[in-house]
Protein backbone atom coordinates (compact mmCIF):
# COMPACT_ATOMS: atom_id res chain seq x y z
CA UNK A 1 0.00 0.00 0.00
CA UNK A 2 1.22 3.48 -0.87
CA UNK A 3 -1.19 6.33 -0.45
CA UNK A 4 -0.46 9.43 -2.44
CA UNK A 5 0.48 11.81 0.35
CA UNK A 6 3.64 13.28 1.80
CA UNK A 7 3.90 10.66 4.53
CA UNK A 8 4.45 7.90 1.98
CA UNK A 9 6.19 9.89 -0.77
CA UNK A 10 8.78 11.98 1.08
CA UNK A 11 11.45 9.31 1.50
CA UNK A 12 11.13 7.91 -2.04
CA UNK A 13 11.19 11.37 -3.64
CA UNK A 14 14.25 12.38 -1.61
CA UNK A 15 15.98 9.12 -2.58
CA UNK A 16 15.14 9.74 -6.26
CA UNK A 17 16.62 13.24 -5.96
CA UNK A 18 19.76 11.67 -4.49
CA UNK A 19 20.25 9.10 -7.27
CA UNK A 20 19.42 11.67 -9.96
CA UNK A 21 21.96 14.07 -8.45
CA UNK A 22 24.61 11.33 -8.44
CA UNK A 23 23.71 10.43 -12.06
CA UNK A 24 23.08 6.82 -11.04
CA UNK A 25 19.43 6.59 -12.15
CA UNK A 26 19.18 4.55 -15.33
CA UNK A 27 15.92 5.53 -17.03
CA UNK A 28 16.76 3.47 -20.08
CA UNK A 29 16.77 6.50 -22.42
CA UNK A 30 12.97 6.55 -22.27
CA UNK A 31 11.85 9.79 -23.99
CA UNK A 32 8.39 9.72 -22.36
CA UNK A 33 9.86 9.39 -18.85
CA UNK A 34 12.38 12.13 -19.70
CA UNK A 35 9.44 14.36 -20.71
CA UNK A 36 7.57 13.59 -17.48
CA UNK A 37 10.76 14.20 -15.47
CA UNK A 38 10.91 17.71 -16.97
CA UNK A 39 7.26 18.31 -16.00
CA UNK A 40 7.61 17.47 -12.30
CA UNK A 41 7.23 20.16 -9.66
CA UNK A 42 7.89 19.34 -6.01
CA UNK A 43 5.96 20.91 -3.17
CA UNK A 44 7.60 21.27 0.25
CA UNK A 45 5.19 21.23 3.18
CA UNK A 46 5.82 22.99 6.52
CA UNK A 47 6.33 19.61 8.27
CA UNK A 48 9.29 18.87 5.90
CA UNK A 49 7.26 16.45 3.82
CA UNK A 50 7.56 16.61 0.03
CA UNK A 51 5.18 15.57 -2.71
CA UNK A 52 4.92 15.92 -6.46
CA UNK A 53 2.68 18.89 -7.18
CA UNK A 54 0.35 18.19 -10.10
CA UNK A 55 -1.14 21.69 -9.93
CA UNK A 56 2.24 23.27 -10.63
CA UNK A 57 3.37 20.62 -13.10
CA UNK A 58 3.17 21.67 -16.74
CA UNK A 59 2.03 18.32 -18.20
CA UNK A 60 1.65 14.67 -17.25
CA UNK A 61 3.86 13.27 -14.47
CA UNK A 62 2.27 9.85 -13.97
CA UNK A 63 5.46 7.96 -14.87
CA UNK A 64 7.39 9.86 -12.20
CA UNK A 65 4.69 9.08 -9.63
CA UNK A 66 4.99 5.39 -10.51
CA UNK A 67 8.78 5.63 -10.28
CA UNK A 68 8.46 7.16 -6.78
CA UNK A 69 6.04 4.40 -5.79
CA UNK A 70 8.51 1.77 -7.04
CA UNK A 71 11.30 3.45 -5.07
CA UNK A 72 9.04 3.45 -1.99
CA UNK A 73 8.43 -0.28 -2.37
CA UNK A 74 12.16 -0.87 -2.79
CA UNK A 75 13.01 1.17 0.31
CA UNK A 76 10.35 -0.64 2.36
CA UNK A 77 11.81 -3.96 1.26
CA UNK A 78 15.12 -2.92 2.84
CA UNK A 79 13.49 -2.37 6.25
CA UNK A 80 14.48 -5.11 8.72
CA UNK A 81 10.88 -5.86 9.74
CA UNK A 82 9.72 -6.61 6.18
CA UNK A 83 9.85 -9.96 4.40
CA UNK A 84 13.03 -10.60 2.43
CA UNK A 85 13.01 -9.20 -1.06
CA UNK A 86 15.01 -10.15 -4.14
CA UNK A 87 16.39 -6.59 -4.07
CA UNK A 88 18.30 -7.36 -0.89
CA UNK A 89 20.52 -9.49 -3.11
CA UNK A 90 20.76 -7.09 -6.08
CA UNK A 91 20.30 -3.43 -7.01
CA UNK A 92 17.04 -1.68 -7.82
CA UNK A 93 16.15 -2.17 -11.50
CA UNK A 94 13.84 0.06 -13.51
CA UNK A 95 12.56 -0.76 -16.99
C-alpha positions in Angstrom: 0.0 0.0 0.0 1.2 3.5 -0.9 -1.2 6.3 -0.5 -0.5 9.4 -2.4 0.5 11.8 0.3 3.6 13.3 1.8 3.9 10.7 4.5 4.5 7.9 2.0 6.2 9.9 -0.8 8.8 12.0 1.1 11.5 9.3 1.5 11.1 7.9 -2.0 11.2 11.4 -3.6 14.3 12.4 -1.6 16.0 9.1 -2.6 15.1 9.7 -6.3 16.6 13.2 -6.0 19.8 11.7 -4.5 20.2 9.1 -7.3 19.4 11.7 -10.0 22.0 14.1 -8.4 24.6 11.3 -8.4 23.7 10.4 -12.1 23.1 6.8 -11.0 19.4 6.6 -12.1 19.2 4.6 -15.3 15.9 5.5 -17.0 16.8 3.5 -20.1 16.8 6.5 -22.4 13.0 6.5 -22.3 11.9 9.8 -24.0 8.4 9.7 -22.4 9.9 9.4 -18.8 12.4 12.1 -19.7 9.4 14.4 -20.7 7.6 13.6 -17.5 10.8 14.2 -15.5 10.9 17.7 -17.0 7.3 18.3 -16.0 7.6 17.5 -12.3 7.2 20.2 -9.7 7.9 19.3 -6.0 6.0 20.9 -3.2 7.6 21.3 0.3 5.2 21.2 3.2 5.8 23.0 6.5 6.3 19.6 8.3 9.3 18.9 5.9 7.3 16.4 3.8 7.6 16.6 0.0 5.2 15.6 -2.7 4.9 15.9 -6.5 2.7 18.9 -7.2 0.4 18.2 -10.1 -1.1 21.7 -9.9 2.2 23.3 -10.6 3.4 20.6 -13.1 3.2 21.7 -16.7 2.0 18.3 -18.2 1.6 14.7 -17.2 3.9 13.3 -14.5 2.3 9.9 -14.0 5.5 8.0 -14.9 7.4 9.9 -12.2 4.7 9.1 -9.6 5.0 5.4 -10.5 8.8 5.6 -10.3 8.5 7.2 -6.8 6.0 4.4 -5.8 8.5 1.8 -7.0 11.3 3.4 -5.1 9.0 3.4 -2.0 8.4 -0.3 -2.4 12.2 -0.9 -2.8 13.0 1.2 0.3 10.3 -0.6 2.4 11.8 -4.0 1.3 15.1 -2.9 2.8 13.5 -2.4 6.3 14.5 -5.1 8.7 10.9 -5.9 9.7 9.7 -6.6 6.2 9.8 -10.0 4.4 13.0 -10.6 2.4 13.0 -9.2 -1.1 15.0 -10.1 -4.1 16.4 -6.6 -4.1 18.3 -7.4 -0.9 20.5 -9.5 -3.1 20.8 -7.1 -6.1 20.3 -3.4 -7.0 17.0 -1.7 -7.8 16.1 -2.2 -11.5 13.8 0.1 -13.5 12.6 -0.8 -17.0 
